[in-house]
Amino acid sequence: MDNNPVGWFEIYVQNMTRAKAFYESVFEVTLQELKSPGIEMWAFPMATDRTGAGGALVKMEGVPSGGNSTMVYFSCRDCAVEASRAAQHGGRVHREKMSIGQYGFISLVIDTEGNMIGLHSLQ
C-alpha cells in the first residue's frame, strides 16, 4: 500500500443543522459546504500536505444515520476535552477516557444523529 489506508470518511446525518452545530462545537472548527448534486455535504478542515484522512457530514436520501458498524476516530490533544464538549452540545459519552497502553487514550461518544465516533489522544 502506497498511502494511508483511509482516504476519506463520511458521517451520515438526518438533521444537518443539528449535526453541523455539534461537530463544529466539539472540535472548534468551521465546516465547509461541498457542492454536490442531490447530496448535502459539509467537509471538515483538511490540509492536503499532512497525514490523515479528510471527510464530511453527509445527508443523502435513503441513507440513515446511526447504527452503523464503522468507527471514525478523530485525533485530539486530550480526548477527555472533546468528550466533555460532546456531552455539552447534545451528544453523550459512551466510554470515558481510557488508556490503550502505548498507543495513548480513547473516548467514545454518540453524536446528535446516533453515530458513535472515537476520540484519540496521546495524553
Secondary structure, 3 states (H helix, E strand, C coil): CCCCCCCEEEEECCCHHHHHHHHHHHHCCCCEEEEECCEEEEECCCCCCCCCCEEEEEECCCCCCCCCCCCCEEECCCHHHHHHHHHHCCCEEEEEEEECHHHCEEEEEECCCCCEEEEEECC
